[in-house]
Amino acid sequence: MEKHILNTPLKLSRLLTAGLLVTLPLLCTAETVATAKTAAAEAETATVAATPAASLVTPAAASPAAAPTQTATAIQPLANTTLPVVPFDLWDRIRDGFAMESLPDDRLVYRQIAWFAARPDYVERTVERSRRYLYFIVEEVQRRGMPMEIALLPIVESAFNPHALSRSQASGMWQFIPSTGRLFGLQQDWWYDGRKDVVAATYSALDYLQKLYDEFGSWELALAGYNCGEGKIRREIAYNTAHNRPTDYQSLNLPDETRNYVPKLMAAKAIVLEPERYGLTLAPIPDEPYFAAVTTRKKLDTKLAAQFAEMSTEEFLMLNPGFNRPVISLDFNREKTILVPAGVADRFVARLEDPNVKLLSWKTHHLRRGEPLDKVASQYGLSSEELKRINGIASNKKVAGGGTIIVPDKSGPSNGTLELDGKPESEFAPPAPPPHARHGRKASHKAKSGQPAGKAKKASPAKHPAKKPAAKKPQQSSQK
């Protein structure tokens, strides 16, 4: 950046000097020419010396009045031709950081390139989403000394969609399944899911990839382990070693998804290097922070936080997808990090600290057993469907009662609380079906078992203990 800022006035000064040296011999004596050369050289030296200080001024603050006071003939053209400082394109920085070698067999790479090239709208949407997160990811990848190809991995995982959820319950931009997310420190509860948190999940994903690289000694194998699980990679390496076979990425017996995983990343790399070659366009992304992080212990409405950040609620949740409820709250009064556009961070903090602003419009409500959800929803001016959605209760689920839900707080934050006293209702199993009715039961039903019709045993009430639904077993192809 400084190179561009320094070169422009320097070249202009040299042009002025050259013009002065050409015309002056026709008008002046040799002594006058010598004097002019000296003055021009001093002007050039003064211009170069003054330029670094000017480069520290933001474009909005720059003005002709702030320019160094040189001779009128030298300063006027420089003041008129000074260009505003424009950040470099982040794609250039990414290209400079690529370090992985091409795959020996690149037929799969070409196939993946063709897939992207046939979907320019998909690529455009992916790039548009990435502009929120890519600078942060690039900074962290570079800080850790990783190859810059890793910064493109969310293209393969989620197309940079932080709300993405796979069939195996892998969630977020980096697609962690619940168990691996917890293993790498990503909190998951009713209020918040760290797998979707832009900052936390990026740290955990890069930690995981570094761990895999340290074990396998190859970024291709590290990426394969990230996709299908390190256990699978260990077994395949052990098998190939026992049979005197190569143990590189392309020599292992891997699932189809994993076999195409690295080629898809290398295809994304090829497109970033030469998008025009494949008929694609990558919109420029400034090489500067998109968001700033604000840490607070306060609880506040998500909608209000979006207003403070001067964003729509939908856009705010693209920066803060980890918050599951219409309230930003964490148990045990822990600190939480809220991402806001870099340019509004100071105003966001000022609004958050304003004592006259009501931050909460929700409170918790403990459902008594048998209390109809329709009645509760009507009491707070909501439909039962909306109340279920807000509380993460499946629309077709019957409410057992005894759990806690959040409801609008019309009386103000002083009379409400957001502390969950017990489990949220969405985590309760559905109520057990009622026992079979014993009245009006036909005796002939029991008579079929060989007992006399009049001697049938009394049917005891059916017992259906409420069981938690079994967790889905994650597929082998998604072990993040």
N, C-alpha and C positions, 0 to 999 in steps of 0.2 A: 504494500500500500504506500509506504513512504517513498518507494522508488518512483512510483507514478507521480506523486506530488512533487518530488524534487526535480524530476527531469523536465517537466513542462516549462516552468519559468526559466530554467537554465538554458534550454534550447532557444527560447524567445530572446533571452538576453544576448545569446551568441549571434542570433540573426541580426539584432539591432546593432551589435558591435561590428558585424561584417559589413552591413550597409553603411555604417558611419565611416568605416575605413575606406570604402570604395569611393564615396562622394567627396570626402574631405580633401583629397589631393587636388581636386579640380578647383577648389575654392580657397584653399589656405596654403600658407607657406609650409616648409618642412617642419619648422618649429611648431606651428599650429597642429600639424598632423600628429607629432609626437605627444603634444599635450592632450589631444583627443583620445589617442590610444591609451594613455595613462588613465584618463577619466573613465573610459569605457571599461577598462580592466577593473578599476575600483568599483564601478557600478555592478559588474558581474559578480565580484567577490561579495559585495554587500548583499546582493539578491540571494545568493546561495546560503549565506550565513543566516539570513532572516527567514528562510523558508521552513526549517524544522519547527520553529516556534509557531508558525502559522498552521502547520499540519496538525497541531494539537487542538485547534479550535474546531468546533463542530460547524457543519455547513450553515446552520441557521444563525450562528453567531458571527460568521465571517461577513465583513463589509469593507468597502473601500477605505473607510475612515481608519480601519485597523491596520492598514498596510504600512510598511516602514517608509519613512519620509526620505526618498532619494530625489534625484533631479526629476523635473517634470517630464522630460522626454523619455526617461527610462521607466517610470512608475506607471504612467497612464495605460500603456498597452498591457502590462502585467496585470493590473487590477481588472481590466475588462476581459481577459482571457482565462482567468483562474477558474478551474472547474470544481464543482462540489465533490467531496470525498464520497465515493461509492464503495460499499463493501465488496470484496472479491466474491465470486460465485463459489458456493460450497462444493459444487460438483468438481471443480478444479482441485480443491484440497483433497477430496476423496480419491480422485484419479492419481494424485501424487503419492498417496499412501498405499496403493495396491502392492501386495508383496507375494501373494500365492502364485505358484507356477500353474501353467495350464495342465489339464489332465492329458495323459498319454493318448487315451482314446476319447476324442471330443465329439463323437457322433451324437451322444446324448445331449451334449451342450448345444449343438446346432438344432436339435429337435426342440429344446426348450426356448431357444432364441426365436424359432419360428412360431412357437406358441405365443410369446409376448408380442411379436411383430404383427400377428393376426388380431390382436386385441389392443389397439391404440387407446381406446376409451378406458380400458382397465388400467393401463400404464399411467394415463393422465390422472385418474382418480387416486392411484397409489402415490404418485408424486405429490399431489395436492395434500394428501393426509400427512405425508412424511415431513413436510416443511415445518410442522409444529415441533417435531422431535429430533430431526436428523442432526442439527447442530449439537445438541446435548450428547447424542450417541457418539458422534464423531470425536468430540472432545474427550469423552471417556475412553473410547477405543485407542485414541492416540496417546493419552496419558498412561495407559497400561502397556504401550508398545506392541499392541496387537496389529495384525494386518488389517487394512481398511476394508477388505472384503466383508469382515464381520459386521460392519456398520450397515451393510445391505441385507443382513439375514432376516430382518422383519419383513422384507418383501416376500421371501419364501414362506415365512411362518404365518403371516396374517395380513399381508398387503398393507402393513402399518395401521391396522385397525385395532385399537386398544380394547374394543368391546367384543372381539372375536371369541367364539366358543366352539370347540370341536365336539364331535360325537363322543370322544373319550374324555370329555370334560376338561380338556386343556383350554386355558383361558388367557386372554390378554395378548398384547403385541408380541410377546416372546413365547406364548403358548406353553405355560406351565400346567401340568396336572396337579391336583391338590397335594398329593404326598410329596412330590419333588419341590413344590413351592414351599411347603412347611420346612423341608429339609434345608432349604437355602434361606430361611428366615423370613418368608413372606406370610405375614399374618392374614388369616382368613376367618372372618366372623360375620355376624348379622349386619354390622354397620359398614364393614370395609373388607375389600378383597385386594391384598397386596399384589396378587398376580397381574392385576390390571393397572396397578400404579405405575405410571410412566418411569419415574425415577427409581423406585425400589426394585421393580422387575428388571430394569436395565442393569443395575448393579448385580443382581442375583444371576442373571443370564450370563453376564461376562465372567462372574466368579466361576460359574459352572463350566463354561467353555475353557477357561484357563486351567481348571482342575483336570479336565479331560485331556487337554493338550499336554499337561505335565505328565500324565500317565502314559499316553500313547505316542507322544513325540511327533505328532503329525496333525496339522489343522484339518486335513480331510477326515482323518479318523475321529478327531474331536467332534467335528460336525456330525459325522455319522452316529457317534454315541449320543449326541444331543438329541438326535431324531428318534433313534430306536432303543436307546438305553445302553449304558456302558457295559452291562452284563452280557448283552448280545455280542458286542464287539470283543470282549475278553474271550468268550467261548469260541468265536470264529478265528481269532488270532491263535488260540491254543490249538485248535483243530488243524489249521494250516501249518503251524510250526511242527506239529507231530507228524505231518505228512510231507514235510520238506517242501512246502509251497510258500510263495511270497505272501507277506502279510500286509501289503499296502491296501489302500481303500478299494481299488478296482479288482483286487484279487480275492476279496472276501465274499462269502455267500450271504448276501444281505437281502432284506425285504425289498420289494419293488419301490416302495416310497422312499426308502433310504438310498437305494441305488440311483434314484433320480434327484436326490436332495442336493448333493454338491453340484451336479451339472446345472441345476436350476439357479443356484447361487452364482456359478460361473457365467451363466447366460445373462444374469442381471449385471454382472461386471462388464461383460462385452458390450451391452447396450449403453451403460454409463460411459464407456470409453468412446464409442462411436455411434451415438443414437441415429444420426442422419443416414448411416450405412444401412440401417434396418427400417428406414421410413418412419422413425419415431422422433419425438421432440421432448426434451426434458426442460421444463420451465425452470429458470434460474432460481436459486435459493440463496439469500444473502448469508455470507459467512459471519454471522453474528447471532447472539442469543435470541431465541424466540420468546422464552418465558423466564420468569424469575420465581423463586420459591419463597413463600411466606410461611413461617412457622408460628403456630398459635395453640393455646389450650382452650380457646373459646369454642362454644358450640353455636352454629348458625345455620339458617336455612340455605340450602343449595341455591335456590332461586335468588335469594338476597345476595349471596356470595357472587353469583354471576352478574348481578347489577353493580356491585362494588367493582368488579373487574371489567365493567363496560363491555359485557359479552352477552350473547343469548345463552339460555340455560343449556341448550344442546352443544354449543361450542365450548362452554365451560366444562361440560362433562367429557368432552374429547381431550381436554387437558387433565381432568381429574376423574378418570373413569373408575377409580378404586372405591369411590363412595357409593354404597348400595342404596341409600335411602334419601328422601328429600331433605334430610338433615345431615350436616357434617358433624359427626360425633364419634368418639371412640370411647370404649370402656376404660374405667380406671383413670379418667381425666388425663390421658396421655397426650403429649404434644402431637399435633398433626401438621402435615405439610400441604399447603395449597399452592398450586401453580397458577400464575396469572401472567398475562402479557407483560413483557419486560418494561414497556413504556408506562404502565399504569400501576406498577408495584407500590410506589410511594403513596399514591392516592388511595389504593386499596387498604393499606395499613392505616391511614388517617381515618377512613370511614369505619374500619373495624374497631378503632379505638374511641369512636365518638360515643360518649355516654348517653346521648339522647336518642340513639338508634336502637330499636328493638330487634335483636338478632334472631330470636326464636319465635315460631308460631306453631310449634308442635309440642306434644307431651305424650307420655305413655299411659295406656289404659289397660288394666288387668281384666281379662275376660273371665267372668264367672262361668262355671260349668253349666251348660244349657242356655247360656245367654246368646240369643240369636244375633248373628253378625249383621243381618239386615237392619235390625233395630238400632244397633250401635252406629252403623253407617248413617242412618237417617237422623240420628241424634246430632251428628256432627256435619250434616249437610253434604254427605257423600253417598254415592251408590255403593252397593256391596262389592261390585266389580272393581271400582276405583280403590276402595279400602284394601281389597286383597292385593291389588297390584302394588300399592305403596308399601305393603308389609311383606311382599315376597311370597304370598300364599297363592298356590296354583288355583286357577279359576274354577277347576272342577273338584277341588278338595273341600271336603266337609270339615268344619272347624270343630275341634274336640273341646275347646274351652280350657281354661286354666292357664293359658299362656298370656303373653303381653304383646300388645300392638301399639303403634303410634297413631295418634289422631290429632286433628287440628286443635290448637289451644287458643280459644277465643278470649280467655280471661287474662292472658298475658303471661310472660315467663315467670313471674314471681309466684304464681299459683300452680305451675306445672313442673314436671320433672322429666328428664330424659334418661334416667338411670333404669336399666332393665332389671326389674325385681323378678328374677327367674328367667326361664327360657322364653324366647320369642315364639309367638303362636305358629309361625311358619316352620319351626323345627319340631313341632309336635306331630306324632302319628295321627292319622284320621281316627275318629271314634270307632269303637267296635260296633258291628251290626247288632241289633237287638236280639235277645234270645228268641228261639222259636216259640210261637204261641202254643200253650198247652190246652187251651179251650177249643172244643170243636174238632179235635184231632181224631182221625178215623182209626179205630182199633184194628181194622183189617191191615193197616200198614205194618204193624208189628207182627200180625199173625203169619205173614209170609216167612218169618224167620223160624217157624216151627213151634212157637209158643201159642197156647190157647188164646183166642181173641179176648176173652174176658180176663185173662191173667197177665196181660201185658204190663211190663214195668213202667213206672212213671218216667217220662222223659225228663232228664235233668236239663236245666238251662244250658244252652251251648256256650262254651267258654271260648272267647276269641281274644286272647291277650293282645293288647296293642303293641305291635312290633314296629321298630324303625324300618323303613324300606331299605333293602340291601343296597349298599353303594355299588355303582357300576364299576366293573373291573376295567381299568384302562387298557386300551388296545396296545399291543406290543409296538406298534408303529408310532406311538406318540408318548414318549416317556419323559418329556420335559417336566 
